[in-house]
Amino acid sequence: MASIDSGEFSDLEHKGVAVLYFLFGVLGVLMNSFVLKTFMKDGVLTSPKNLLHMNLAFSNILMVLGFPFSGLSSWHGKWMFGQQGCQLYGVESYTGGIACTGFVFALCFERYLANRQRQIYDTMSSSTWWLITLVVWLHAIVWAILPVLGWSSYSMEASGVACGLNWLKHDFNHTSFVIFMTVEHSIIYLLAFIFLKSAKSYVDSHTILEVNTHNWFTEKQLVWITFTFLLISGIGWGPYGYFAVWSQHTQITSISMLAVTLPPLFAKGSTLFYIIPYLVASDRFRDAVVGGVVRTENKKDK
């Protein structure tokens, strides 16, 4: 059994964590809903760019959508939703999280093709990008559902107030899952960085002709936006990856309350920041998100 070796949280500390779960959940859903709505309604970019950005926003929403479960459980100091609720929470959260990293990779690959392999990029049909989107979601769903099917498992975390992968089991079943997932995602991040670095070196050294002036972002801005996404994803999921590897390497059977609480909070909190690069890069996007609300209120007043 997993145990806590540095003192359990007080009731006040549990409620503080609950507030963070609710805060990250509500803001994560709202921020990414703004992004999703703006891309769907205003056609910020031409396809396939719109498609990948919309799915990234939706995956972020999915990742934090279970905040009432973890928030309420943290408020009461114990998991409130039983074993089935634990499995559903795990599948939903990990589907969103793994899809998020997948779509960040897909955007890095899209930027590479758009800048380094333009002839190939221009011949790719919308159906190809829909297929890529489908592959990203299937990849996320498969990884998220494997613990339910018996490879590793979802269980109540050592904090006792949320569910996730059982990091503190060290049999071959759990260790092999962690190793495969860590290796795969390390390769994904490395390839994403290589693709994006290549795209950045091209846009920095060439004068880019903006083919479609209806786009709200330039090609150079899109590279920097995607780079920021990669950074946010790495910081958000870095503690999870480190904790997973560390727990298997050290063969620990107990862990501090703080150590087991921080990784999911980092991951869920990262969803709030994906809107920032859009807002910084484009006046039109800021107006659509902020100014659009003001215009709606003015119309109501008239």
TAWO-V67826 format. One record per helix or strand. SS is the DSSP state (~ for helix, > for strand). FROM is the first residue (numbers start at 1). TO is the last residue. If there is no record, write none. Layout:
SS/FROM/TO + SS/FROM/TO
This chain:
>/3/4 + ~/11/42 + ~/49/64 + ~/67/76 + ~/82/116 + ~/118/123 + ~/126/149 + >/154/156 + >/163/165 + ~/172/205 + ~/219/250 + >/254/255 + ~/257/281 + ~/283/301
